[in-house]
Amino acid sequence: NTAVKAAIEQAINGAHRNGKPVGLCGQAPSDKPEFAAFLVEKGIDSISLTPDSVMRAISIVDKAEKELVLGREINETLKADNMKYIEI
């Protein structure tokens, strides 16, 4: 649900803005891999999982974290390349 995701994103951002870690417990990260990836993308600090979903979730979280790091590296490279062309 888009509204739920927006509310969760606001909560994560608000907690981090105030120097607080934020975690989520519930069934959704265990049952829906795309939701666990969403939480990682939004900067969640921790999620709880059911025992039967831990191994699958580790794989999903690892992939999402790698994609975030790669995206940051690409952005930094693009910024650096743009600066080369801007500086005279």
PyMOL Python script that loads the backbone (N, CA, C, O; Angstrom):
from pymol import cmd

cmd.read_pdbstr("""\
ATOM      1  N   ASN A   1       0.831  -1.170   0.000  1.00  0.00           N
ATOM      2  CA  ASN A   1       0.000   0.000   0.000  1.00  0.00           C
ATOM      3  C   ASN A   1       0.885   1.246   0.000  1.00  0.00           C
ATOM      4  O   ASN A   1       1.792   1.364   0.824  1.00  0.00           O
ATOM      5  N   THR A   2       0.633   2.146  -0.893  1.00  0.00           N
ATOM      6  CA  THR A   2       1.443   3.347  -1.056  1.00  0.00           C
ATOM      7  C   THR A   2       1.411   4.231   0.185  1.00  0.00           C
ATOM      8  O   THR A   2       2.442   4.775   0.582  1.00  0.00           O
ATOM      9  N   ALA A   3       0.251   4.378   0.796  1.00  0.00           N
ATOM     10  CA  ALA A   3       0.132   5.228   1.989  1.00  0.00           C
ATOM     11  C   ALA A   3       0.933   4.656   3.157  1.00  0.00           C
ATOM     12  O   ALA A   3       1.573   5.403   3.897  1.00  0.00           O
ATOM     13  N   VAL A   4       0.899   3.356   3.320  1.00  0.00           N
ATOM     14  CA  VAL A   4       1.655   2.713   4.397  1.00  0.00           C
ATOM     15  C   VAL A   4       3.148   2.906   4.162  1.00  0.00           C
ATOM     16  O   VAL A   4       3.888   3.226   5.092  1.00  0.00           O
ATOM     17  N   LYS A   5       3.592   2.713   2.924  1.00  0.00           N
ATOM     18  CA  LYS A   5       5.005   2.900   2.618  1.00  0.00           C
ATOM     19  C   LYS A   5       5.440   4.347   2.856  1.00  0.00           C
ATOM     20  O   LYS A   5       6.536   4.593   3.361  1.00  0.00           O
ATOM     21  N   ALA A   6       4.591   5.293   2.496  1.00  0.00           N
ATOM     22  CA  ALA A   6       4.917   6.706   2.714  1.00  0.00           C
ATOM     23  C   ALA A   6       5.031   7.001   4.208  1.00  0.00           C
ATOM     24  O   ALA A   6       5.930   7.728   4.632  1.00  0.00           O
ATOM     25  N   ALA A   7       4.128   6.444   5.001  1.00  0.00           N
ATOM     26  CA  ALA A   7       4.165   6.658   6.451  1.00  0.00           C
ATOM     27  C   ALA A   7       5.416   6.039   7.062  1.00  0.00           C
ATOM     28  O   ALA A   7       6.038   6.633   7.942  1.00  0.00           O
ATOM     29  N   ILE A   8       5.784   4.860   6.604  1.00  0.00           N
ATOM     30  CA  ILE A   8       6.990   4.201   7.102  1.00  0.00           C
ATOM     31  C   ILE A   8       8.225   4.998   6.722  1.00  0.00           C
ATOM     32  O   ILE A   8       9.129   5.175   7.538  1.00  0.00           O
ATOM     33  N   GLU A   9       8.267   5.480   5.489  1.00  0.00           N
ATOM     34  CA  GLU A   9       9.403   6.296   5.055  1.00  0.00           C
ATOM     35  C   GLU A   9       9.518   7.563   5.908  1.00  0.00           C
ATOM     36  O   GLU A   9      10.620   7.948   6.296  1.00  0.00           O
ATOM     37  N   GLN A  10       8.396   8.207   6.198  1.00  0.00           N
ATOM     38  CA  GLN A  10       8.407   9.403   7.050  1.00  0.00           C
ATOM     39  C   GLN A  10       8.911   9.075   8.451  1.00  0.00           C
ATOM     40  O   GLN A  10       9.670   9.845   9.039  1.00  0.00           O
ATOM     41  N   ALA A  11       8.492   7.944   8.978  1.00  0.00           N
ATOM     42  CA  ALA A  11       8.939   7.536  10.315  1.00  0.00           C
ATOM     43  C   ALA A  11      10.444   7.284  10.339  1.00  0.00           C
ATOM     44  O   ALA A  11      11.132   7.702  11.271  1.00  0.00           O
ATOM     45  N   ILE A  12      10.949   6.605   9.322  1.00  0.00           N
ATOM     46  CA  ILE A  12      12.385   6.338   9.236  1.00  0.00           C
ATOM     47  C   ILE A  12      13.160   7.645   9.145  1.00  0.00           C
ATOM     48  O   ILE A  12      14.131   7.851   9.873  1.00  0.00           O
ATOM     49  N   ASN A  13      12.729   8.526   8.250  1.00  0.00           N
ATOM     50  CA  ASN A  13      13.410   9.811   8.084  1.00  0.00           C
ATOM     51  C   ASN A  13      13.356  10.643   9.360  1.00  0.00           C
ATOM     52  O   ASN A  13      14.352  11.257   9.741  1.00  0.00           O
ATOM     53  N   GLY A  14      12.210  10.669  10.020  1.00  0.00           N
ATOM     54  CA  GLY A  14      12.063  11.433  11.254  1.00  0.00           C
ATOM     55  C   GLY A  14      12.950  10.903  12.367  1.00  0.00           C
ATOM     56  O   GLY A  14      13.576  11.679  13.090  1.00  0.00           O
ATOM     57  N   ALA A  15      13.005   9.602  12.506  1.00  0.00           N
ATOM     58  CA  ALA A  15      13.863   9.001  13.530  1.00  0.00           C
ATOM     59  C   ALA A  15      15.323   9.339  13.265  1.00  0.00           C
ATOM     60  O   ALA A  15      16.048   9.742  14.174  1.00  0.00           O
ATOM     61  N   HIS A  16      15.746   9.175  12.032  1.00  0.00           N
ATOM     62  CA  HIS A  16      17.147   9.452  11.696  1.00  0.00           C
ATOM     63  C   HIS A  16      17.480  10.930  11.849  1.00  0.00           C
ATOM     64  O   HIS A  16      18.576  11.283  12.284  1.00  0.00           O
ATOM     65  N   ARG A  17      16.543  11.784  11.494  1.00  0.00           N
ATOM     66  CA  ARG A  17      16.745  13.225  11.651  1.00  0.00           C
ATOM     67  C   ARG A  17      16.996  13.576  13.116  1.00  0.00           C
ATOM     68  O   ARG A  17      17.700  14.539  13.420  1.00  0.00           O
ATOM     69  N   ASN A  18      16.421  12.797  14.009  1.00  0.00           N
ATOM     70  CA  ASN A  18      16.565  13.031  15.442  1.00  0.00           C
ATOM     71  C   ASN A  18      17.597  12.110  16.091  1.00  0.00           C
ATOM     72  O   ASN A  18      17.641  11.970  17.314  1.00  0.00           O
ATOM     73  N   GLY A  19      18.420  11.490  15.256  1.00  0.00           N
ATOM     74  CA  GLY A  19      19.510  10.666  15.769  1.00  0.00           C
ATOM     75  C   GLY A  19      19.079   9.370  16.421  1.00  0.00           C
ATOM     76  O   GLY A  19      19.787   8.839  17.277  1.00  0.00           O
ATOM     77  N   LYS A  20      17.943   8.862  16.030  1.00  0.00           N
ATOM     78  CA  LYS A  20      17.422   7.628  16.617  1.00  0.00           C
ATOM     79  C   LYS A  20      17.412   6.513  15.587  1.00  0.00           C
ATOM     80  O   LYS A  20      17.063   6.738  14.429  1.00  0.00           O
ATOM     81  N   PRO A  21      17.790   5.322  15.997  1.00  0.00           N
ATOM     82  CA  PRO A  21      17.658   4.173  15.091  1.00  0.00           C
ATOM     83  C   PRO A  21      16.187   3.788  14.994  1.00  0.00           C
ATOM     84  O   PRO A  21      15.388   4.091  15.880  1.00  0.00           O
ATOM     85  N   VAL A  22      15.853   3.124  13.916  1.00  0.00           N
ATOM     86  CA  VAL A  22      14.465   2.702  13.735  1.00  0.00           C
ATOM     87  C   VAL A  22      14.434   1.270  13.211  1.00  0.00           C
ATOM     88  O   VAL A  22      15.195   0.893  12.320  1.00  0.00           O
ATOM     89  N   GLY A  23      13.542   0.498  13.786  1.00  0.00           N
ATOM     90  CA  GLY A  23      13.377  -0.884  13.371  1.00  0.00           C
ATOM     91  C   GLY A  23      11.909  -1.188  13.165  1.00  0.00           C
ATOM     92  O   GLY A  23      11.040  -0.424  13.586  1.00  0.00           O
ATOM     93  N   LEU A  24      11.640  -2.289  12.525  1.00  0.00           N
ATOM     94  CA  LEU A  24      10.261  -2.678  12.252  1.00  0.00           C
ATOM     95  C   LEU A  24      10.101  -4.154  12.547  1.00  0.00           C
ATOM     96  O   LEU A  24      10.889  -4.987  12.098  1.00  0.00           O
ATOM     97  N   CYS A  25       9.069  -4.461  13.306  1.00  0.00           N
ATOM     98  CA  CYS A  25       8.739  -5.857  13.496  1.00  0.00           C
ATOM     99  C   CYS A  25       7.341  -6.084  12.945  1.00  0.00           C
ATOM    100  O   CYS A  25       6.493  -5.192  12.975  1.00  0.00           O
ATOM    101  N   GLY A  26       7.125  -7.243  12.463  1.00  0.00           N
ATOM    102  CA  GLY A  26       5.847  -7.575  11.852  1.00  0.00           C
ATOM    103  C   GLY A  26       6.048  -8.646  10.806  1.00  0.00           C
ATOM    104  O   GLY A  26       7.179  -9.043  10.523  1.00  0.00           O
ATOM    105  N   GLN A  27       4.994  -9.100  10.252  1.00  0.00           N
ATOM    106  CA  GLN A  27       5.040 -10.211   9.310  1.00  0.00           C
ATOM    107  C   GLN A  27       5.469  -9.805   7.908  1.00  0.00           C
ATOM    108  O   GLN A  27       6.020 -10.623   7.171  1.00  0.00           O
ATOM    109  N   ALA A  28       5.225  -8.560   7.529  1.00  0.00           N
ATOM    110  CA  ALA A  28       5.449  -8.150   6.133  1.00  0.00           C
ATOM    111  C   ALA A  28       6.876  -8.383   5.630  1.00  0.00           C
ATOM    112  O   ALA A  28       7.030  -8.922   4.534  1.00  0.00           O
ATOM    113  N   PRO A  29       7.930  -8.008   6.369  1.00  0.00           N
ATOM    114  CA  PRO A  29       9.272  -8.257   5.836  1.00  0.00           C
ATOM    115  C   PRO A  29       9.567  -9.748   5.646  1.00  0.00           C
ATOM    116  O   PRO A  29      10.358 -10.128   4.783  1.00  0.00           O
ATOM    117  N   SER A  30       8.929 -10.576   6.454  1.00  0.00           N
ATOM    118  CA  SER A  30       9.124 -12.024   6.334  1.00  0.00           C
ATOM    119  C   SER A  30       8.398 -12.598   5.129  1.00  0.00           C
ATOM    120  O   SER A  30       8.917 -13.480   4.444  1.00  0.00           O
ATOM    121  N   ASP A  31       7.202 -12.097   4.872  1.00  0.00           N
ATOM    122  CA  ASP A  31       6.362 -12.663   3.821  1.00  0.00           C
ATOM    123  C   ASP A  31       6.578 -12.030   2.449  1.00  0.00           C
ATOM    124  O   ASP A  31       6.329 -12.660   1.422  1.00  0.00           O
ATOM    125  N   LYS A  32       7.038 -10.796   2.438  1.00  0.00           N
ATOM    126  CA  LYS A  32       7.128 -10.060   1.172  1.00  0.00           C
ATOM    127  C   LYS A  32       8.550  -9.547   0.961  1.00  0.00           C
ATOM    128  O   LYS A  32       8.928  -8.518   1.520  1.00  0.00           O
ATOM    129  N   PRO A  33       9.330 -10.251   0.166  1.00  0.00           N
ATOM    130  CA  PRO A  33      10.714  -9.849  -0.061  1.00  0.00           C
ATOM    131  C   PRO A  33      10.852  -8.423  -0.580  1.00  0.00           C
ATOM    132  O   PRO A  33      11.795  -7.716  -0.226  1.00  0.00           O
ATOM    133  N   GLU A  34       9.913  -8.004  -1.416  1.00  0.00           N
ATOM    134  CA  GLU A  34       9.997  -6.651  -1.969  1.00  0.00           C
ATOM    135  C   GLU A  34       9.813  -5.597  -0.875  1.00  0.00           C
ATOM    136  O   GLU A  34      10.341  -4.491  -0.984  1.00  0.00           O
ATOM    137  N   PHE A  35       9.066  -5.938   0.179  1.00  0.00           N
ATOM    138  CA  PHE A  35       8.887  -5.004   1.288  1.00  0.00           C
ATOM    139  C   PHE A  35      10.166  -4.906   2.113  1.00  0.00           C
ATOM    140  O   PHE A  35      10.536  -3.820   2.559  1.00  0.00           O
ATOM    141  N   ALA A  36      10.836  -6.025   2.317  1.00  0.00           N
ATOM    142  CA  ALA A  36      12.124  -5.995   3.023  1.00  0.00           C
ATOM    143  C   ALA A  36      13.127  -5.147   2.244  1.00  0.00           C
ATOM    144  O   ALA A  36      13.870  -4.368   2.839  1.00  0.00           O
ATOM    145  N   ALA A  37      13.154  -5.293   0.921  1.00  0.00           N
ATOM    146  CA  ALA A  37      14.049  -4.482   0.086  1.00  0.00           C
ATOM    147  C   ALA A  37      13.680  -3.002   0.193  1.00  0.00           C
ATOM    148  O   ALA A  37      14.566  -2.152   0.276  1.00  0.00           O
ATOM    149  N   PHE A  38      12.395  -2.689   0.193  1.00  0.00           N
ATOM    150  CA  PHE A  38      11.933  -1.309   0.353  1.00  0.00           C
ATOM    151  C   PHE A  38      12.459  -0.714   1.659  1.00  0.00           C
ATOM    152  O   PHE A  38      12.947   0.416   1.677  1.00  0.00           O
ATOM    153  N   LEU A  39      12.359  -1.469   2.744  1.00  0.00           N
ATOM    154  CA  LEU A  39      12.831  -0.986   4.041  1.00  0.00           C
ATOM    155  C   LEU A  39      14.322  -0.679   4.009  1.00  0.00           C
ATOM    156  O   LEU A  39      14.764   0.334   4.551  1.00  0.00           O
ATOM    157  N   VAL A  40      15.084  -1.542   3.382  1.00  0.00           N
ATOM    158  CA  VAL A  40      16.525  -1.311   3.254  1.00  0.00           C
ATOM    159  C   VAL A  40      16.784  -0.049   2.442  1.00  0.00           C
ATOM    160  O   VAL A  40      17.604   0.784   2.827  1.00  0.00           O
ATOM    161  N   GLU A  41      16.097   0.091   1.335  1.00  0.00           N
ATOM    162  CA  GLU A  41      16.273   1.267   0.476  1.00  0.00           C
ATOM    163  C   GLU A  41      15.969   2.560   1.225  1.00  0.00           C
ATOM    164  O   GLU A  41      16.582   3.595   0.961  1.00  0.00           O
ATOM    165  N   LYS A  42      15.030   2.501   2.152  1.00  0.00           N
ATOM    166  CA  LYS A  42      14.631   3.697   2.897  1.00  0.00           C
ATOM    167  C   LYS A  42      15.497   3.931   4.128  1.00  0.00           C
ATOM    168  O   LYS A  42      15.334   4.941   4.813  1.00  0.00           O
ATOM    169  N   GLY A  43      16.411   3.015   4.419  1.00  0.00           N
ATOM    170  CA  GLY A  43      17.372   3.238   5.493  1.00  0.00           C
ATOM    171  C   GLY A  43      17.013   2.649   6.841  1.00  0.00           C
ATOM    172  O   GLY A  43      17.523   3.104   7.866  1.00  0.00           O
ATOM    173  N   ILE A  44      16.151   1.652   6.866  1.00  0.00           N
ATOM    174  CA  ILE A  44      15.779   1.015   8.128  1.00  0.00           C
ATOM    175  C   ILE A  44      17.040   0.483   8.819  1.00  0.00           C
ATOM    176  O   ILE A  44      17.967   0.020   8.154  1.00  0.00           O
ATOM    177  N   ASP A  45      17.070   0.548  10.128  1.00  0.00           N
ATOM    178  CA  ASP A  45      18.236   0.066  10.864  1.00  0.00           C
ATOM    179  C   ASP A  45      18.114  -1.405  11.233  1.00  0.00           C
ATOM    180  O   ASP A  45      19.121  -2.107  11.316  1.00  0.00           O
ATOM    181  N   SER A  46      16.902  -1.873  11.452  1.00  0.00           N
ATOM    182  CA  SER A  46      16.721  -3.284  11.775  1.00  0.00           C
ATOM    183  C   SER A  46      15.299  -3.720  11.420  1.00  0.00           C
ATOM    184  O   SER A  46      14.359  -2.925  11.422  1.00  0.00           O
ATOM    185  N   ILE A  47      15.180  -4.988  11.121  1.00  0.00           N
ATOM    186  CA  ILE A  47      13.866  -5.589  10.894  1.00  0.00           C
ATOM    187  C   ILE A  47      13.834  -6.922  11.625  1.00  0.00           C
ATOM    188  O   ILE A  47      14.860  -7.589  11.760  1.00  0.00           O
ATOM    189  N   SER A  48      12.671  -7.301  12.088  1.00  0.00           N
ATOM    190  CA  SER A  48      12.541  -8.617  12.700  1.00  0.00           C
ATOM    191  C   SER A  48      11.910  -9.552  11.671  1.00  0.00           C
ATOM    192  O   SER A  48      11.148  -9.135  10.799  1.00  0.00           O
ATOM    193  N   LEU A  49      12.253 -10.812  11.805  1.00  0.00           N
ATOM    194  CA  LEU A  49      11.808 -11.811  10.828  1.00  0.00           C
ATOM    195  C   LEU A  49      11.360 -13.070  11.550  1.00  0.00           C
ATOM    196  O   LEU A  49      11.763 -13.337  12.682  1.00  0.00           O
ATOM    197  N   THR A  50      10.526 -13.828  10.875  1.00  0.00           N
ATOM    198  CA  THR A  50      10.185 -15.141  11.402  1.00  0.00           C
ATOM    199  C   THR A  50      11.346 -16.084  11.094  1.00  0.00           C
ATOM    200  O   THR A  50      12.024 -15.913  10.081  1.00  0.00           O
ATOM    201  N   PRO A  51      11.581 -17.070  11.948  1.00  0.00           N
ATOM    202  CA  PRO A  51      12.734 -17.961  11.753  1.00  0.00           C
ATOM    203  C   PRO A  51      12.786 -18.621  10.376  1.00  0.00           C
ATOM    204  O   PRO A  51      13.869 -18.809   9.822  1.00  0.00           O
ATOM    205  N   ASP A  52      11.642 -18.969   9.826  1.00  0.00           N
ATOM    206  CA  ASP A  52      11.645 -19.659   8.542  1.00  0.00           C
ATOM    207  C   ASP A  52      11.978 -18.753   7.359  1.00  0.00           C
ATOM    208  O   ASP A  52      12.174 -19.246   6.248  1.00  0.00           O
ATOM    209  N   SER A  53      12.046 -17.442   7.575  1.00  0.00           N
ATOM    210  CA  SER A  53      12.321 -16.537   6.461  1.00  0.00           C
ATOM    211  C   SER A  53      13.698 -15.876   6.532  1.00  0.00           C
ATOM    212  O   SER A  53      14.059 -15.098   5.648  1.00  0.00           O
ATOM    213  N   VAL A  54      14.459 -16.178   7.569  1.00  0.00           N
ATOM    214  CA  VAL A  54      15.733 -15.479   7.788  1.00  0.00           C
ATOM    215  C   VAL A  54      16.697 -15.657   6.622  1.00  0.00           C
ATOM    216  O   VAL A  54      17.256 -14.672   6.140  1.00  0.00           O
ATOM    217  N   MET A  55      16.901 -16.854   6.167  1.00  0.00           N
ATOM    218  CA  MET A  55      17.896 -17.084   5.109  1.00  0.00           C
ATOM    219  C   MET A  55      17.506 -16.367   3.814  1.00  0.00           C
ATOM    220  O   MET A  55      18.352 -15.755   3.161  1.00  0.00           O
ATOM    221  N   ARG A  56      16.246 -16.443   3.453  1.00  0.00           N
ATOM    222  CA  ARG A  56      15.788 -15.761   2.246  1.00  0.00           C
ATOM    223  C   ARG A  56      15.918 -14.250   2.420  1.00  0.00           C
ATOM    224  O   ARG A  56      16.346 -13.552   1.500  1.00  0.00           O
ATOM    225  N   ALA A  57      15.551 -13.747   3.590  1.00  0.00           N
ATOM    226  CA  ALA A  57      15.615 -12.311   3.836  1.00  0.00           C
ATOM    227  C   ALA A  57      17.053 -11.806   3.825  1.00  0.00           C
ATOM    228  O   ALA A  57      17.314 -10.706   3.338  1.00  0.00           O
ATOM    229  N   ILE A  58      17.977 -12.580   4.346  1.00  0.00           N
ATOM    230  CA  ILE A  58      19.394 -12.182   4.323  1.00  0.00           C
ATOM    231  C   ILE A  58      19.839 -11.957   2.890  1.00  0.00           C
ATOM    232  O   ILE A  58      20.520 -10.975   2.595  1.00  0.00           O
ATOM    233  N   SER A  59      19.465 -12.848   2.014  1.00  0.00           N
ATOM    234  CA  SER A  59      19.818 -12.717   0.598  1.00  0.00           C
ATOM    235  C   SER A  59      19.208 -11.456  -0.013  1.00  0.00           C
ATOM    236  O   SER A  59      19.873 -10.741  -0.762  1.00  0.00           O
ATOM    237  N   ILE A  60      17.963 -11.192   0.302  1.00  0.00           N
ATOM    238  CA  ILE A  60      17.259 -10.026  -0.243  1.00  0.00           C
ATOM    239  C   ILE A  60      17.864  -8.733   0.297  1.00  0.00           C
ATOM    240  O   ILE A  60      18.091  -7.789  -0.460  1.00  0.00           O
ATOM    241  N   VAL A  61      18.125  -8.687   1.595  1.00  0.00           N
ATOM    242  CA  VAL A  61      18.713  -7.498   2.207  1.00  0.00           C
ATOM    243  C   VAL A  61      20.116  -7.264   1.665  1.00  0.00           C
ATOM    244  O   VAL A  61      20.492  -6.127   1.382  1.00  0.00           O
ATOM    245  N   ASP A  62      20.885  -8.328   1.523  1.00  0.00           N
ATOM    246  CA  ASP A  62      22.239  -8.201   0.974  1.00  0.00           C
ATOM    247  C   ASP A  62      22.197  -7.606  -0.431  1.00  0.00           C
ATOM    248  O   ASP A  62      22.968  -6.701  -0.748  1.00  0.00           O
ATOM    249  N   LYS A  63      21.311  -8.106  -1.257  1.00  0.00           N
ATOM    250  CA  LYS A  63      21.176  -7.589  -2.621  1.00  0.00           C
ATOM    251  C   LYS A  63      20.767  -6.122  -2.620  1.00  0.00           C
ATOM    252  O   LYS A  63      21.333  -5.319  -3.362  1.00  0.00           O
ATOM    253  N   ALA A  64      19.791  -5.768  -1.794  1.00  0.00           N
ATOM    254  CA  ALA A  64      19.320  -4.380  -1.731  1.00  0.00           C
ATOM    255  C   ALA A  64      20.432  -3.453  -1.248  1.00  0.00           C
ATOM    256  O   ALA A  64      20.584  -2.348  -1.770  1.00  0.00           O
ATOM    257  N   GLU A  65      21.216  -3.890  -0.252  1.00  0.00           N
ATOM    258  CA  GLU A  65      22.310  -3.062   0.251  1.00  0.00           C
ATOM    259  C   GLU A  65      23.398  -2.879  -0.811  1.00  0.00           C
ATOM    260  O   GLU A  65      23.950  -1.789  -0.960  1.00  0.00           O
ATOM    261  N   LYS A  66      23.697  -3.940  -1.537  1.00  0.00           N
ATOM    262  CA  LYS A  66      24.698  -3.831  -2.609  1.00  0.00           C
ATOM    263  C   LYS A  66      24.233  -2.869  -3.695  1.00  0.00           C
ATOM    264  O   LYS A  66      25.028  -2.093  -4.225  1.00  0.00           O
ATOM    265  N   GLU A  67      22.947  -2.920  -4.024  1.00  0.00           N
ATOM    266  CA  GLU A  67      22.410  -2.006  -5.033  1.00  0.00           C
ATOM    267  C   GLU A  67      22.493  -0.557  -4.557  1.00  0.00           C
ATOM    268  O   GLU A  67      22.773   0.343  -5.349  1.00  0.00           O
ATOM    269  N   LEU A  68      22.250  -0.331  -3.269  1.00  0.00           N
ATOM    270  CA  LEU A  68      22.371   1.022  -2.722  1.00  0.00           C
ATOM    271  C   LEU A  68      23.809   1.525  -2.813  1.00  0.00           C
ATOM    272  O   LEU A  68      24.054   2.660  -3.222  1.00  0.00           O
ATOM    273  N   VAL A  69      24.747   0.679  -2.431  1.00  0.00           N
ATOM    274  CA  VAL A  69      26.164   1.069  -2.484  1.00  0.00           C
ATOM    275  C   VAL A  69      26.572   1.346  -3.920  1.00  0.00           C
ATOM    276  O   VAL A  69      27.243   2.342  -4.193  1.00  0.00           O
ATOM    277  N   LEU A  70      26.179   0.489  -4.829  1.00  0.00           N
ATOM    278  CA  LEU A  70      26.516   0.682  -6.240  1.00  0.00           C
ATOM    279  C   LEU A  70      25.908   1.979  -6.760  1.00  0.00           C
ATOM    280  O   LEU A  70      26.568   2.727  -7.480  1.00  0.00           O
ATOM    281  N   GLY A  71      24.664   2.251  -6.403  1.00  0.00           N
ATOM    282  CA  GLY A  71      24.016   3.485  -6.822  1.00  0.00           C
ATOM    283  C   GLY A  71      24.750   4.709  -6.307  1.00  0.00           C
ATOM    284  O   GLY A  71      24.919   5.686  -7.037  1.00  0.00           O
ATOM    285  N   ARG A  72      25.187   4.663  -5.053  1.00  0.00           N
ATOM    286  CA  ARG A  72      25.948   5.785  -4.487  1.00  0.00           C
ATOM    287  C   ARG A  72      27.274   5.964  -5.216  1.00  0.00           C
ATOM    288  O   ARG A  72      27.679   7.087  -5.518  1.00  0.00           O
ATOM    289  N   GLU A  73      27.945   4.850  -5.496  1.00  0.00           N
ATOM    290  CA  GLU A  73      29.227   4.931  -6.196  1.00  0.00           C
ATOM    291  C   GLU A  73      29.051   5.513  -7.602  1.00  0.00           C
ATOM    292  O   GLU A  73      29.863   6.320  -8.054  1.00  0.00           O
ATOM    293  N   ILE A  74      28.002   5.102  -8.275  1.00  0.00           N
ATOM    294  CA  ILE A  74      27.729   5.638  -9.615  1.00  0.00           C
ATOM    295  C   ILE A  74      27.450   7.136  -9.524  1.00  0.00           C
ATOM    296  O   ILE A  74      27.973   7.911 -10.325  1.00  0.00           O
ATOM    297  N   ASN A  75      26.633   7.550  -8.557  1.00  0.00           N
ATOM    298  CA  ASN A  75      26.335   8.974  -8.395  1.00  0.00           C
ATOM    299  C   ASN A  75      27.593   9.779  -8.105  1.00  0.00           C
ATOM    300  O   ASN A  75      27.775  10.865  -8.656  1.00  0.00           O
ATOM    301  N   GLU A  76      28.460   9.260  -7.248  1.00  0.00           N
ATOM    302  CA  GLU A  76      29.702   9.967  -6.929  1.00  0.00           C
ATOM    303  C   GLU A  76      30.595  10.080  -8.164  1.00  0.00           C
ATOM    304  O   GLU A  76      31.213  11.119  -8.392  1.00  0.00           O
ATOM    305  N   THR A  77      30.662   9.023  -8.948  1.00  0.00           N
ATOM    306  CA  THR A  77      31.462   9.045 -10.171  1.00  0.00           C
ATOM    307  C   THR A  77      30.909  10.064 -11.156  1.00  0.00           C
ATOM    308  O   THR A  77      31.661  10.828 -11.760  1.00  0.00           O
ATOM    309  N   LEU A  78      29.589  10.071 -11.312  1.00  0.00           N
ATOM    310  CA  LEU A  78      28.967  11.031 -12.227  1.00  0.00           C
ATOM    311  C   LEU A  78      29.200  12.466 -11.762  1.00  0.00           C
ATOM    312  O   LEU A  78      29.475  13.346 -12.578  1.00  0.00           O
ATOM    313  N   LYS A  79      29.093  12.705 -10.456  1.00  0.00           N
ATOM    314  CA  LYS A  79      29.347  14.041  -9.925  1.00  0.00           C
ATOM    315  C   LYS A  79      30.786  14.456 -10.200  1.00  0.00           C
ATOM    316  O   LYS A  79      31.044  15.581 -10.627  1.00  0.00           O
ATOM    317  N   ALA A  80      31.717  13.547  -9.956  1.00  0.00           N
ATOM    318  CA  ALA A  80      33.127  13.845 -10.182  1.00  0.00           C
ATOM    319  C   ALA A  80      33.388  14.116 -11.661  1.00  0.00           C
ATOM    320  O   ALA A  80      34.124  15.043 -11.999  1.00  0.00           O
ATOM    321  N   ASP A  81      32.795  13.322 -12.539  1.00  0.00           N
ATOM    322  CA  ASP A  81      32.963  13.526 -13.978  1.00  0.00           C
ATOM    323  C   ASP A  81      32.369  14.858 -14.410  1.00  0.00           C
ATOM    324  O   ASP A  81      32.962  15.563 -15.226  1.00  0.00           O
ATOM    325  N   ASN A  82      31.210  15.208 -13.875  1.00  0.00           N
ATOM    326  CA  ASN A  82      30.590  16.488 -14.215  1.00  0.00           C
ATOM    327  C   ASN A  82      31.451  17.651 -13.756  1.00  0.00           C
ATOM    328  O   ASN A  82      31.555  18.661 -14.452  1.00  0.00           O
ATOM    329  N   MET A  83      32.062  17.517 -12.604  1.00  0.00           N
ATOM    330  CA  MET A  83      32.920  18.592 -12.095  1.00  0.00           C
ATOM    331  C   MET A  83      34.123  18.794 -13.004  1.00  0.00           C
ATOM    332  O   MET A  83      34.588  19.922 -13.167  1.00  0.00           O
ATOM    333  N   LYS A  84      34.624  17.739 -13.588  1.00  0.00           N
ATOM    334  CA  LYS A  84      35.762  17.845 -14.500  1.00  0.00           C
ATOM    335  C   LYS A  84      35.399  18.703 -15.706  1.00  0.00           C
ATOM    336  O   LYS A  84      36.218  19.481 -16.196  1.00  0.00           O
ATOM    337  N   TYR A  85      34.175  18.555 -16.177  1.00  0.00           N
ATOM    338  CA  TYR A  85      33.757  19.294 -17.346  1.00  0.00           C
ATOM    339  C   TYR A  85      33.357  20.740 -17.003  1.00  0.00           C
ATOM    340  O   TYR A  85      33.426  21.633 -17.848  1.00  0.00           O
ATOM    341  N   ILE A  86      32.943  20.945 -15.762  1.00  0.00           N
ATOM    342  CA  ILE A  86      32.525  22.292 -15.356  1.00  0.00           C
ATOM    343  C   ILE A  86      33.737  23.164 -15.049  1.00  0.00           C
ATOM    344  O   ILE A  86      33.771  24.349 -15.381  1.00  0.00           O
ATOM    345  N   GLU A  87      34.726  22.556 -14.412  1.00  0.00           N
ATOM    346  CA  GLU A  87      35.914  23.345 -14.047  1.00  0.00           C
ATOM    347  C   GLU A  87      36.705  23.705 -15.289  1.00  0.00           C
ATOM    348  O   GLU A  87      36.926  22.877 -16.173  1.00  0.00           O
ATOM    349  N   ILE A  88      37.131  24.973 -15.336  1.00  0.00           N
ATOM    350  CA  ILE A  88      37.915  25.428 -16.490  1.00  0.00           C
ATOM    351  C   ILE A  88      39.231  25.983 -16.013  1.00  0.00           C
ATOM    352  O   ILE A  88      40.046  26.422 -16.825  1.00  0.00           O
TER     353      ILE A  88
END
""", "prot")
cmd.dss("prot")
cmd.show_as("cartoon", "prot")
cmd.util.cbc("prot")
cmd.orient("prot")
